[in-house]
Amino acid sequence: MLRRKSPSINTFRLINNSFDCSKFDIETWVTTAVDHNVQNLDLDFQPDTIFTLPKCLYTCKTLVYLSLGFCAFPLFSGAVSLPSLVKLHLYSIEYAVNETLPLLLSGCPLLKELIIERILNHDLGCLDISSPTLKWLKVNFPFDGSEFGYPGYRVKINAPALRYLEVNDCSYELISISPNNSLVEANIWLNNYTLEVDYSVYTCCVLKFLDSLCNVKCLYLFGWFEKVCMYNLDLALAGSIVKFRNLTKLELAADWHFLPKFLESADHLEIIHSFRKQIRQKGFVKRGKESI
């Protein structure tokens, strides 16, 4: 790679799961890729070898796609500038401080797609996902709360141009989304089977989060609740007055208690796909699919 004479590298991918390489090796390869105007960069390391990548990566003018796994973001001392970046995928990342992710996103004026799955440091106070250009977002954290060591931890989403949102395995008392009129489709997973929470608080948080998606046209809702949670869920649903005025398609693979809410609050609903499930201790069995 160091002997490469071509002035540009289209794609550089490093999956470090079968060989040993030093920090110097990683920095050299990444720096060389940046110097050769790399457009697509995919770096995925082992959980026991968390690398802090060279600072030149965060001012690369040519990067269009960046995927990082098991990396550490530095404490940025200068501006982040990724003027061509459109897709950013972050898997098991260590963030230096609360401001790390907002600083990174603020340097991506063309960003359209973002995936954030898991974080490695549990002492953050807030993960702020803010971008005026973002259109596609997937957020995935374990629903058992192990990701959130700080008691006041929050995940805040502020993406006014967002059109697609997918949220998996999050504790919904910890996540919020700013009002959004552009959101077209949402794919939401619910699960409280391993959460040690106040069920009345949790169900209210779930409903508050769902109500924040009231402008979507297509909603895919999956998951289930423990029976002890059902009474609180019924009360919360009965008190919800938010209308889903744009909703035309609903795919429901969650508790049937949700169905009346959408039948009453979605006047333009045209298609409903509903799944019936039998809950087991460690999973479920799909019992069928019905269309209304």
PyMOL commands that set and color helices and strands:
alter all, ss='L'
color gray80, all
select helices_A, chain A and resi 23-35+55-59+100-106+199-211+227-239+258-265
alter helices_A, ss='H'
color red, helices_A
select strands_A, chain A and resi 11-15+40-44+51-52+65-72+87-94+113-119+126-130+136-140+154-158+164-168+175-177+185-191+218-224+249-253+271-280+283-291
alter strands_A, ss='S'
color yellow, strands_A
deselect
rebuild
show_as cartoon
